[in-house]
Amino acid sequence: MDWTDDRQETYNEFRDLVNMQPHDLEDWLETDDSKRVGAKEDGGESTGHKSGRRIVEIKRTNKDDLTESDLDHMSKVVGYIKRHKAQMPDGDVSEMDWRYSLKNWGHDPCEDDGVDCG
């Protein structure tokens, strides 16, 4: 793959924003809270939960082995995390669906400075 400036920026932002390690994200995706939150397609798996499984695969892939499809998904993840973080509610977010949705996308806001997590 040709690593243009745009692709490199997407890669860097993904690495910065997806702050959960693959094994932590896998464990999280097995929880009831993870499966409960998010918009569900036809009553099945939520978009965020499905994305989380893809994120685990991407994080376990060497940079040189990433595909155009992987980069497209990484861009989608970056956009979601940025938009969702901008909607941060007031107060302790440690047990809020807002946090749980972000975790499905590989970002635990409780790892950010300035976020109230009790």
ChimeraX attribute file (.defattr): number of C-alpha atoms within 10 A of each C-alpha:
attribute: neighborCount
match mode: 1-to-1
recipient: residues
	/A:1	10
	/A:2	8
	/A:3	10
	/A:4	9
	/A:5	9
	/A:6	9
	/A:7	17
	/A:8	13
	/A:9	13
	/A:10	21
	/A:11	19
	/A:12	13
	/A:13	17
	/A:14	24
	/A:15	14
	/A:16	11
	/A:17	18
	/A:18	22
	/A:19	18
	/A:20	21
	/A:21	14
	/A:22	19
	/A:23	10
	/A:24	13
	/A:25	23
	/A:26	17
	/A:27	10
	/A:28	20
	/A:29	22
	/A:30	11
	/A:31	10
	/A:32	9
	/A:33	16
	/A:34	23
	/A:35	20
	/A:36	15
	/A:37	20
	/A:38	19
	/A:39	14
	/A:40	15
	/A:41	9
	/A:42	7
	/A:43	7
	/A:44	9
	/A:45	16
	/A:46	20
	/A:47	16
	/A:48	25
	/A:49	26
	/A:50	15
	/A:51	19
	/A:52	25
	/A:53	17
	/A:54	15
	/A:55	26
	/A:56	19
	/A:57	12
	/A:58	19
	/A:59	18
	/A:60	11
	/A:61	13
	/A:62	8
	/A:63	11
	/A:64	9
	/A:65	10
	/A:66	15
	/A:67	13
	/A:68	12
	/A:69	9
	/A:70	17
	/A:71	17
	/A:72	12
	/A:73	18
	/A:74	25
	/A:75	17
	/A:76	15
	/A:77	25
	/A:78	21
	/A:79	14
	/A:80	15
	/A:81	21
	/A:82	13
	/A:83	11
	/A:84	13
	/A:85	14
	/A:86	9
	/A:87	9
	/A:88	13
	/A:89	13
	/A:90	8
	/A:91	11
	/A:92	12
	/A:93	18
	/A:94	16
	/A:95	11
	/A:96	13
	/A:97	15
	/A:98	18
	/A:99	22
	/A:100	25
	/A:101	25
	/A:102	25
	/A:103	25
	/A:104	28
	/A:105	29
	/A:106	31
	/A:107	26
	/A:108	20
	/A:109	23
	/A:110	16
	/A:111	11
	/A:112	12
	/A:113	7
	/A:114	8
	/A:115	16
	/A:116	14
	/A:117	15
	/A:118	9
